[in-house]
Amino acid sequence: MPRIEFFPTKPVRPDKFVDRKSELDKICDQINIRGHVAIYGSYGMGKSSLLNYIKSRNFWDEKGLDFSEALIVYYNWDGSFTPNSFWQKVLEELRNEAEGDAELQGKINDLLAERIEIRNIRQILRHIGKKDKFLLLLLDDYHGILGTQEDYVNNLEKSREMQTFLSGLRNLAVHSTEGQYFSTVVAAFRRLNELGPELPRGGSPWYNHYLYVDLKPFSREDIEQYFFTPNQDFFISIPDNIQKEKVLEITGRYPILLQHAGHIFYLFSQSKRDIDINIFKEEFKNQTEQIFKDIWRDLTTDEQNLLQLIVIDNLKGEVNGKRYSVDDIDKVFDRNSYILTTLEQKGVIYKNPEQDKYNFYSSLMQDLVIQEFAQNISDPKKLEIWFDRFGIKIIAQQVDRAKETLPFVIKIVKPIIKPFLGIFSQSKDK
């Protein structure tokens, strides 16, 4: 049996990249017109693999593009950001890509010795354009550069610096003549309008020139084709004693989680060790727990709270051995439909039209939310939980002293839920 290679801890090699045809078509169209794309999705959705594929000749040949036209700079920012350090790194990478163009490399060397400004980048782009080429800038983990809006609340200087940088980048991309020699594809874990400093009143959005492309979990059809069909590069050989549906329920159809699943089954088959669903789930959880924690960490407080309410609703109140009864929970969801849509776009939940309920793509993500819910209990005796932003409180109460063996019934306090209904009326308008 030939060795099957999975990629659970690094981006998939370009020659092994599968699916994302619709997303790649959109990106191809934008590159063709020197446009700009913002990819977003949760951790493990394959953003880095997608960018690595775009920078490879495989993508260009598949789409009928001229690979020789592009000077491709890929960068995954992992340090403290300043505009000057950013352009320094970009130009250093561009210098490496400009092999054979001594004139361009000389211009870059001159710029690297001084403080770099947007006008200097325009100069470089003009030179690239004269050679009938263009710069394609691929920025991974772009959220590491932008930061969240909370990062700028008490740092006005940092906010102004970032606003200046982003405005300059937009002018370069959209309003300058040199923009015809410049295209960008950036990847982040959420939409760009939710990152970076807040816009000043009346300010023009710096992110409007991006076409948004969201990465969601693979479809069931794609998984059948690429992961459950023999002789495919990523064929997952599941033992007969394990139901395929259980594996899908655990992985949530996330690209990276499918890679982990395939890797685990492959190692067990090679070592001829027995494996059942419980062993698989435990091994899988050990390998992927940090991924789910990263997804949870990068959600907003409102998103986290809504996920906890979804858990209560979906499990019909049976959470952590206690019975919950939450009044008016559907109204909570209605008032926060925008946030729930965002969670769907991130691939954390999906709407089941038959049940009219929100479900988690991965059962392990639901398990993590249940753990977080237990940690929110501020007073073990009262079993009291506050959802401050929603203006609601959940309190555990015994139904009847004569029935002390019965589970707790936990209800949202009525006087508090009513004021809440107007708190997030603006959510839909965001």
Buried (B, 14 or more C-beta within 10 A) or exposed (E): EEEBBBBBEEBBBBEBBBBBEEBBEBBBEBBEEBBBBBBBBBBBBBBBBBBBBBBBEBBBEBBEBEEEBBBBBBBBBEEEBEBEEBBBBBBBBBBEBBEEBEEBBEBBEEBEEEEBBBEBBBBBBEBBBEBEBBBBBBBBBBBBBBBBBEBBEEEEEBBEBBBEBBBBBBBBBEEBEBBEBBBBBBBBBBBBBBBBBEBEEEEEEBBEBBBBBBBBBBEEEBBEBBBBEEEEBBBBEBEEEBEEEBBBBBBBBBBBBBBBBBBBBBEBBEEEEEBEBEBBBEBBBEBBEEBBEEBBEBBBEBBBBBBBBBBBBBBEBEBEEBBBBBEBBEEBBBBBEBBBBBBBBBBBBBEEEEEEBBEBBBBBBBBBBBEBBEEBBEEEEEBBBBBEBBBBBBBBEEEEEEEEEEBBBBBBEEEBBEEBBEBBEEBEEE
